[in-house]
């Protein structure tokens, strides 16, 4: 998963924080998936002593799907790879404000990802 995250960080401009209204990139190791989601709302989970947050997301898929994940700040800002159901996940906000230049060689396929028909 670390290798996938490193490759993504070279291809996509990512933000250091995640806020309401952001588009986030989500990577999953099993099943191998990459997808985008829109952050609808972020709410503090008051039932926990530590800082945990309810991240209300709309998956940008057809059809649109709404989900809520409960994550720590480090997990929702791309600082930490985390697990859900024993499977590794990564989430980080995409920086849509900058003009993104595609680096040389970016047209190469990422080896772990396969096209789904």
Secondary structure, DSSP 4 states (H G I P E B T S, - for coil): -HHHHHHHHHHS-B-SS--TT-EEEEEETTTTEEEEEEEEEEEE-TTSSS-EEEEEEEE-SSS-EEEEEEEEHHHHTTSS-EEETTEEEEEEEB--SSPPPPPTTTTSPPTT-----
